[in-house]
Amino acid sequence: MNAMDRLDRKLRARLLLEQRVEDDRLALDDATLLAALAGTAPLTPAQAAALKASPLTLRRFRQLALERRQTQSAASDRAWRGSGGMLRAAAHGALARLATDDGWWSLHFVRGAAGWHSVLQLDPLAPFAAALLRERAQVRVTDGDADGELEAAWPFADAPAVHFQRQGARFMVQPGAA
């Protein structure tokens, strides 16, 4: 996204948030808005329309989003406990990369002459990145089974996409030695 796109988004957001509608009320309760933010219960088309039609509800949604982000950031700053990810249904064929749901970690797969290799990458903007790097903290990557430690050379006979599908399509990056 370039600078003009970001500016355009900010201006459109500001216009939506500053709108005033006569007799405007909260169209959705906090529980519904928080569930949408967490991704546990996406807004229905009717709820999305209600959100868009009510600037007051939109401002409340924005406030909850900001509070949630601050809480998550503060919690991440204090202690990182792990990040989970999942092989997406759209992933097929050769698997080049998996990312954790929080976006802080990426697991890359490179096919070499000797087989597959895995590379774990930490986003330098992760709130806990500086502390992990400073402390040279060890991390481990596991898949859905007990022996799924992933380091350097790919330890499984199956290609990464096939392996992760067989193990429930989940993986975790956790603090601690492998």
VENJO-V927213 format. One record per residue. RES is the residue in one small letter. PHI is phi in radians with two decimals (* if undefined). PSI is psi in whole degrees, 0 to 359 (none if undefined). BURIAL is b if it has 16 or more other C-alpha atoms within 10 Angstrom, else e. Layout:
res=RES phi=PHI psi=PSI burial=BURIAL
res=RES phi=PHI psi=PSI burial=BURIAL
//
This chain:
res=m phi=* psi=127 burial=e
res=n phi=-1.55 psi=177 burial=e
res=a phi=-1.10 psi=322 burial=e
res=m phi=-1.16 psi=321 burial=e
res=d phi=-1.10 psi=316 burial=e
res=r phi=-1.09 psi=317 burial=e
res=l phi=-1.10 psi=317 burial=e
res=d phi=-1.07 psi=316 burial=e
res=r phi=-1.08 psi=317 burial=e
res=k phi=-1.11 psi=318 burial=e
res=l phi=-1.15 psi=316 burial=e
res=r phi=-1.10 psi=320 burial=e
res=a phi=-1.11 psi=317 burial=e
res=r phi=-1.09 psi=317 burial=e
res=l phi=-1.07 psi=317 burial=e
res=l phi=-1.12 psi=317 burial=b
res=l phi=-1.25 psi=332 burial=b
res=e phi=-1.58 psi=353 burial=e
res=q phi=-1.06 psi=149 burial=e
res=r phi=-2.15 psi=134 burial=e
res=v phi=-2.14 psi=130 burial=e
res=e phi=-1.08 psi=138 burial=e
res=d phi=1.03 psi=29 burial=e
res=d phi=-1.19 psi=138 burial=e
res=r phi=-2.35 psi=165 burial=e
res=l phi=-1.14 psi=119 burial=b
res=a phi=-1.51 psi=339 burial=b
res=l phi=-2.32 psi=144 burial=b
res=d phi=-1.40 psi=165 burial=e
res=d phi=-1.03 psi=322 burial=e
res=a phi=-1.06 psi=318 burial=e
res=t phi=-1.15 psi=315 burial=b
res=l phi=-1.14 psi=318 burial=b
res=l phi=-1.15 psi=322 burial=b
res=a phi=-1.12 psi=322 burial=e
res=a phi=-1.16 psi=318 burial=b
res=l phi=-1.12 psi=321 burial=b
res=a phi=-1.34 psi=344 burial=e
res=g phi=1.45 psi=9 burial=e
res=t phi=-1.46 psi=336 burial=e
res=a phi=-2.59 psi=91 burial=e
res=p phi=-1.03 psi=152 burial=e
res=l phi=-1.16 psi=139 burial=b
res=t phi=-1.27 psi=165 burial=e
res=p phi=-1.00 psi=322 burial=e
res=a phi=-1.18 psi=320 burial=e
res=q phi=-1.17 psi=320 burial=e
res=a phi=-1.10 psi=320 burial=e
res=a phi=-1.13 psi=320 burial=e
res=a phi=-1.11 psi=320 burial=b
res=l phi=-1.09 psi=314 burial=b
res=k phi=-1.16 psi=328 burial=e
res=a phi=-1.45 psi=347 burial=b
res=s phi=-2.08 psi=101 burial=b
res=p phi=-1.01 psi=326 burial=b
res=l phi=-1.11 psi=315 burial=b
res=t phi=-1.15 psi=321 burial=b
res=l phi=-1.10 psi=319 burial=b
res=r phi=-1.14 psi=321 burial=b
res=r phi=-1.12 psi=318 burial=b
res=f phi=-1.04 psi=315 burial=b
res=r phi=-1.09 psi=316 burial=e
res=q phi=-1.07 psi=316 burial=e
res=l phi=-1.10 psi=321 burial=b
res=a phi=-1.12 psi=317 burial=b
res=l phi=-1.11 psi=316 burial=e
res=e phi=-1.09 psi=319 burial=e
res=r phi=-1.11 psi=316 burial=e
res=r phi=-1.11 psi=319 burial=e
res=q phi=-1.13 psi=318 burial=e
res=t phi=-1.11 psi=315 burial=e
res=q phi=-1.13 psi=318 burial=e
res=s phi=-1.12 psi=316 burial=e
res=a phi=-1.12 psi=319 burial=e
res=a phi=-1.15 psi=320 burial=e
res=s phi=-1.17 psi=323 burial=b
res=d phi=-1.10 psi=322 burial=e
res=r phi=-1.28 psi=311 burial=e
res=a phi=-2.79 psi=127 burial=e
res=w phi=-1.68 psi=127 burial=b
res=r phi=-1.93 psi=355 burial=e
res=g phi=2.40 psi=161 burial=b
res=s phi=-2.39 psi=133 burial=b
res=g phi=-1.89 psi=156 burial=b
res=g phi=-2.52 psi=173 burial=b
res=m phi=-2.57 psi=140 burial=b
res=l phi=-1.21 psi=121 burial=b
res=r phi=-1.32 psi=150 burial=e
res=a phi=-1.01 psi=331 burial=e
res=a phi=-1.31 psi=346 burial=e
res=a phi=-1.29 psi=122 burial=e
res=h phi=-2.58 psi=163 burial=e
res=g phi=1.24 psi=214 burial=e
res=a phi=-1.23 psi=130 burial=e
res=l phi=-1.67 psi=120 burial=b
res=a phi=-1.73 psi=331 burial=e
res=r phi=-2.79 psi=142 burial=b
res=l phi=-2.13 psi=147 burial=b
res=a phi=-2.24 psi=148 burial=b
res=t phi=-1.26 psi=159 burial=b
res=d phi=-1.09 psi=330 burial=e
res=d phi=-1.43 psi=352 burial=e
res=g phi=1.41 psi=2 burial=e
res=w phi=-1.45 psi=336 burial=b
res=w phi=-2.17 psi=144 burial=b
res=s phi=-2.26 psi=139 burial=b
res=l phi=-1.99 psi=113 burial=b
res=h phi=-1.77 psi=147 burial=b
res=f phi=-2.14 psi=129 burial=b
res=v phi=-2.19 psi=128 burial=b
res=r phi=-1.58 psi=124 burial=e
res=g phi=-2.08 psi=182 burial=e
res=a phi=-1.07 psi=326 burial=e
res=a phi=-1.57 psi=3 burial=e
res=g phi=2.13 psi=198 burial=e
res=w phi=-1.43 psi=148 burial=b
res=h phi=-2.24 psi=147 burial=b
res=s phi=-2.03 psi=143 burial=b
res=v phi=-2.28 psi=124 burial=e
res=l phi=-1.68 psi=130 burial=b
res=q phi=-2.17 psi=131 burial=e
res=l phi=-1.73 psi=132 burial=e
res=d phi=-1.20 psi=123 burial=e
res=p phi=-1.12 psi=345 burial=e
res=l phi=-1.54 psi=359 burial=e
res=a phi=-1.04 psi=137 burial=b
res=p phi=-1.07 psi=338 burial=b
res=f phi=-1.80 psi=2 burial=b
res=a phi=-1.04 psi=312 burial=b
res=a phi=-1.03 psi=316 burial=e
res=a phi=-1.15 psi=317 burial=e
res=l phi=-1.10 psi=316 burial=b
res=l phi=-1.21 psi=319 burial=e
res=r phi=-1.07 psi=318 burial=e
res=e phi=-1.46 psi=354 burial=e
res=r phi=0.89 psi=44 burial=e
res=a phi=-1.14 psi=139 burial=e
res=q phi=-1.47 psi=143 burial=e
res=v phi=-2.23 psi=162 burial=e
res=r phi=-2.32 psi=150 burial=b
res=v phi=-2.05 psi=125 burial=b
res=t phi=-2.19 psi=154 burial=b
res=d phi=-1.81 psi=200 burial=b
res=g phi=-1.28 psi=348 burial=b
res=d phi=-1.90 psi=171 burial=e
res=a phi=-1.25 psi=335 burial=e
res=d phi=-1.78 psi=18 burial=e
res=g phi=-1.48 psi=41 burial=b
res=e phi=-1.27 psi=129 burial=e
res=l phi=-2.00 psi=112 burial=b
res=e phi=-2.46 psi=135 burial=e
res=a phi=0.78 psi=256 burial=e
res=a phi=-1.21 psi=139 burial=b
res=w phi=-1.17 psi=119 burial=b
res=p phi=-1.50 psi=6 burial=b
res=f phi=-2.02 psi=153 burial=e
res=a phi=-1.23 psi=322 burial=e
res=d phi=-1.33 psi=153 burial=e
res=a phi=-1.11 psi=157 burial=b
res=p phi=-0.91 psi=315 burial=b
res=a phi=-1.08 psi=316 burial=b
res=v phi=-1.15 psi=315 burial=e
res=h phi=-1.02 psi=310 burial=b
res=f phi=-1.15 psi=325 burial=b
res=q phi=-1.08 psi=317 burial=b
res=r phi=-1.20 psi=334 burial=e
res=q phi=-1.72 psi=21 burial=e
res=g phi=1.56 psi=7 burial=e
res=a phi=1.13 psi=18 burial=b
res=r phi=-2.01 psi=154 burial=b
res=f phi=-2.61 psi=161 burial=b
res=m phi=-2.35 psi=144 burial=b
res=v phi=-1.97 psi=121 burial=b
res=q phi=-2.30 psi=154 burial=b
res=p phi=-1.20 psi=150 burial=b
res=g phi=2.10 psi=162 burial=e
res=a phi=-1.24 psi=151 burial=e
res=a phi=-1.24 psi=none burial=e
//
